[in-house]
Amino acid sequence: AQSVSQHNHHVILSEAASLELGCNYSYGGTVNLFWYVQYPGQHLQLLLKYFSGDPLVKGIKGFEAEFIKSKFSFNLRKPSVQWSDTAEYFCAVNGYDMRFGAGTRLTVKP
Amino acid sequence: GAGVSQSPRYKVAKRGQDVALRCDPISGHVSLFWYQQALGQGPEFLTYFQNEAQLDKSGLPSDRFFAERPEGSVSTLKIQRTQQEDSAVYLCASSLIEGRVRGNQPQHFGDGTRLSIL
């Protein structure tokens, strides 16, 4: 069965700290990978996506993610977070169908 | 508008009532998806349309849930005889081209309808 696991439920960081949010999936076939962000009171928005090619993908607002096929992982990173990055982050995997992780709530303290 | 529009934003209903939730996808988007998002969880797939055809309804939790997209644009998710466990945010998403299984097109989400069943 296809599943997505996000390891961190709630992450609290200070501004300028580095961020890494974990995402692992289970699916044996070809996958497309996404990170979505949901700012307070807003809808889900696409941060970045991976379909093929360079496993290091860059998204909006300085975010990047690395697909490591051998580890079935697609971790999200940002070198220096800002207060405005406070939001909920969802990893999603489109294999047989679209599955979302449970989300990681990021709080950035000013 | 440029994005996916859902209405109403909030819906409160008494247990046993029927509700209807509306989704206006981005114009020209072929694929339309409905998700249910419980508190503290990620979105869970409910059903998928390609134009007017409902190609997958495997995620609908019971036969009280029904979705339609008769003209291949606007979609309605209907829940009959609502129960408290139906309380959730219902998200609609659309994408440009077909192929949920092959899908490499990102899905564009609406703001959702927050449904509360008393």
Boltz contact constraints between the chains, C-beta under 6 A:
constraints:
  - contact:
      token1: [A, 32]
      token2: [B, 104]
      max_distance: 6.0
  - contact:
      token1: [A, 43]
      token2: [B, 109]
      max_distance: 6.0
  - contact:
      token1: [A, 43]
      token2: [B, 110]
      max_distance: 6.0
  - contact:
      token1: [A, 43]
      token2: [B, 111]
      max_distance: 6.0
  - contact:
      token1: [A, 44]
      token2: [B, 109]
      max_distance: 6.0
  - contact:
      token1: [A, 46]
      token2: [B, 106]
      max_distance: 6.0
  - contact:
      token1: [A, 49]
      token2: [B, 106]
      max_distance: 6.0
  - contact:
      token1: [A, 51]
      token2: [B, 104]
      max_distance: 6.0
  - contact:
      token1: [A, 90]
      token2: [B, 42]
      max_distance: 6.0
  - contact:
      token1: [A, 94]
      token2: [B, 103]
      max_distance: 6.0
  - contact:
      token1: [A, 97]
      token2: [B, 45]
      max_distance: 6.0
  - contact:
      token1: [A, 98]
      token2: [B, 45]
      max_distance: 6.0
  - contact:
      token1: [A, 100]
      token2: [B, 42]
      max_distance: 6.0
  - contact:
      token1: [A, 100]
      token2: [B, 43]
      max_distance: 6.0
  - contact:
      token1: [A, 101]
      token2: [B, 42]
      max_distance: 6.0
  - contact:
      token1: [A, 102]
      token2: [B, 41]
      max_distance: 6.0
  - contact:
      token1: [A, 102]
      token2: [B, 42]
      max_distance: 6.0
  - contact:
      token1: [A, 103]
      token2: [B, 42]
      max_distance: 6.0
